[in-house]
Amino acid sequence: MTAELAHADALSGSSAVIAGILDYLKERRLQPGDRLPSERDLAERLGTGRNAVREALATLATLRMVESRPNSGIYLRHMERESSFEALVMMADMGATPTPTEIAETMEVREHLEALSARLACERRTDDDLARLAVILQRTDEVLAQRGNIAKVDTEFHIALVDATHNSVLVRVLNAFYRFTARRREVLFSDHDHGLASAREHRKLVSYIQRRDADKAQALILRHMNRARDYWSNLLADKASKPARSR
């Protein structure tokens, strides 16, 4: 977990205040470079204490969503260009729905990180890594046998896979992606067939990692990610077309 995420978790009690500030910024249509109201004004608008507002602003500053300028005030940053990826993760944790563009762009980045993980896992995996992956495969089969949702165990599999790279930076980066996509994977794997297909690919992937066949492992993980990309592209396209049909 990155320092920004740890900081956000430590201040999880102020999430409602953070949400209130973000709603206020959206409502007022503040632009990058605009100055935020004072802590006192925000506290009055949100009906909370100044300490809670100060903590919320500190979190937003850590995530590079706002900027504190000495003897001047708090200013809004350009979120799309300057805020950290953990800002998206925090907002997803708070229940915000990512935009179609954010979903597409994060999947585009993640698929290449997953491909790198597959290659490095083939090169660096240990017997303990393989044993851990085998246990997760078995647990996945058990969940599917009960027609359950494999979202959580799917996350465990991908975390175990990236752990097998023994690259701590890659682990921390992909952990943020897994948190960002947690709610969407719950939706994806509510379809039992998607769960079955994912489990088959996971089992084949482990066999490639065991044989240290990096080319096949990378090709498979890219197909694995493309299947998820196609699912979300089709789902979002259907949602976008519904208002037009209703008219």
Summary of the structure (lengths in Angstrom):
residues: 247
radius of gyration: 20.9
end to end distance: 46.1
largest distance: 62.2
contacts: 734
relative contact order: 0.11
helix: 77%
strand: 4%
